[in-house]
Amino acid sequence: LMFATGRVSGFIAEQKAYNAGLNDPPLPDASNWTVLLGAHDPLHHVTDMEAYWRGRLPQARFETLPDAGRFIHLSHPAHVIDALKAD
């Protein structure tokens, strides 16, 4: 959703939504999902993000990249490709 509007306002709207507290219902089954998290995300602590998404994506596979930050798709594209192939 970041920058979905093509402007910084999309990013700001997303962050405001996080701050307001999202309480979406979980998917029935997310066993075909892989969630990649960066250990050095400057906006959200990795344990907080994992706890939030585990509650909404039951049976999903979670992996934290110890040397990654926020934009894993830019810094670790090969890892993202490997994760997509694994599912």
Stockholm file with secondary structure:
# STOCKHOLM 1.0

chainA/1-87         LMFATGRVSGFIAEQKAYNAGLNDPPLPDASNWTVLLGAHDPLHHVTDMEAYWRGRLPQARFETLPDAGRFIHLSHPAHVIDALKAD
#=GR chainA/1-87 SS CTTTTSSHHHHHHHHHHHHHCCCCCCCSCCTTCEEEEETTCSSSCHHHHHHHHHTTSTTCEEEEETTCCSCHHHHCHHHHHHHHHHC
#=GC SS_cons        CTTTTSSHHHHHHHHHHHHHCCCCCCCSCCTTCEEEEETTCSSSCHHHHHHHHHTTSTTCEEEEETTCCSCHHHHCHHHHHHHHHHC
//
